[in-house]
């Protein structure tokens, strides 16, 4: 069974930075795209960023130019560098693994979810 474990969340002031990490237990196919979602209290879970096996990235407009997703296939890990954080970035952030040879467009495209890590940005 593939398991994804996030870390790196915490409290930060607006304008600060955090780096989230997602480690996959065992190994996970490099053919899977990886992504980060977030869910704020009382809101739906939204896609934040994706990265393909080839390194192509996509970002939600709300985080573009502030967040950077990356992956290290040798470590079975994916990262989310978050800079210039804003209070509206406050959410539980979830690591997600997509399906083989398929892009991540909606949550239906996710094969495995992490349990989430909380990011709180104070104003």
Secondary structure, 3 states (H helix, E strand, C coil): CCCEEEECCEEEECCCCEEEEEEECCCCCCCEEEEEEEECCCCCEEEEEEECCCCCEEECCCCCCCEEEEEECCCCEEEEEECCCCHHHCEEEEEEEEEECCCCCCHHHEEEECCCEEEEEEC
